[in-house]
Amino acid sequence: MLPSNAFNKSSLFAISYLLLTVLFFQLGDGLQGILVPIRAQLEGFSTLSIGLLGTAFYLGFVIGCLSVPALIQRVGHIRVFSGFAALAAAAFLLHDFVITVPVWFGLRVAIGFCFSGLYVAIESWLNDQATTGTRGHILGTYMLVSWVAVIGGKLLFAGMNPAGLYPFALVSIGICLAIVPVAFGTGPTPAPASEKPLRLRELYRISPVGLVGCLSIGATNGAFWTLGPIYAQSHSLAPFQIGLFMSAAVFGGALTQWPLGRWSDWVDRRRIIAGTCLTAALAAGVLALEDKSNELLILTLALVFGAGALPLYALCLAHANDFAPPESFTQVSRDLLMVFGFGAIVGPYLGAWFMTLAGPIGLFLFTGSIHLALTGYTVARIWKRSPVPETEKTAFVSVPRTTQAILALDPRSEGTSSMVSDQQVKGE
């Protein structure tokens, strides 16, 4: 553990090797998010097949979140990280050797599973380096490095020919380099936390908007990350502009997440959720109507869409924990993350089905419809249930949508993670 409660240069140095691992790994992650759907389209895969590849990735990721902690208990963090990194790197290279939908589907399940293991391991390490006084700063630094790496990875697609082995090799190199800081790092490895079962009925009783919101956001985000590059390419954007399109959405989310979160600390959080949903729905509607002639407008709309769509998970998480006792924060947050993952499994296929029916604009017809429906549902809940008193609110914290291991870094997670009882739910 870090010896001081102040986040200073020595604190940053103590986690620098982990942050370097995050940088390399997420550079590869950001690049593969554009590369796989674009390459699949070049190989003649149907839109539905590309959607299934996204479903496969999130299916593997959720399975990994549920099973990797037990594997870590058996073999340890370093072996899990190194083994999964090697498997993921090999799986990316195999994309260029066997180009069929069934094989790629299996590879995407495997990569999603491996990525969940990488995230669980690295986020557990970061949490082990944190104290009560430094936990929030470490989480913020981790998110900053993540934003920079993901945007950088997407911009790496600029000027790249998606055909051939080279782009997959570049992703593999990034993942392999991520092993080096972990393998030679001197920090201690943490003991894995115990997992508790998901209980949807109790979660819905605690926060209907939190549960429905995370499921809906998972579906829309999963569809956008999988099919957004296909939409951009349909507008005759060059590889550099496709990278800019996806990066603009990430940048928009990075810009608004903290201001919206802080604003939601002062008002009924559901009003911010409804307004943010409506913004994403309007941006999606314009993207669905926009012709192929205005590239600057398309990039601007992508930024606005990201500004509305990407902060929603953290807002829903904060709202749900407003209604739950402090000691249940970790469990509620873990369950909502799984709900988000379930939405991300079905979202890419449903989005691809809309695109099959309506063309590339079907992606934003799908996301816009979901965001609009969530807006209406949230407004209805505002009328039905009183907000939490301001004195009982938990402060907003920007939380990434990765694995349950990151939740321990959230400053709100102090205390036990036992599930709330019938008598403990606030506002019931």
Protein Blocks (a to p, Z undefined) as FASTA:
>chain_A
ZZbfbdcfklmmmmmmmmmmmmmmmmmmmmmmmmmmmmmmmnopafklmmmmmmmmmmmm
mmmmmmmmmmmmmnojklmmmmmmmmmmmmmmmmmmmccfklmmmmmmmmmmmmmmmmmm
mmmmmmmmpcfklmmmmmmmmmmmmmmmmmmmmmmmgopafedjklmmmmmmmmmmmmmm
mmmpcbdcddddddddddfklmmmmommlmmmmmmmmmmmmmmmmmmmmmmmmnopafkl
mmmmmmmmmmmmmmmmmmmmmmmmmmcfklmmmmmmmmmmmmmmmmmmpccklmmlmmmm
mmmmmmmmmmmmmmmmmmmmmmpcfklmmmmmmmmmmmmmmmmmmmmmmmmmmmmmnojm
lmmmmmmmmmmmmmmmmmmmmmmpccddfklpccddddddfbfklmmmpmklgccfbdcd
fklpghZZ
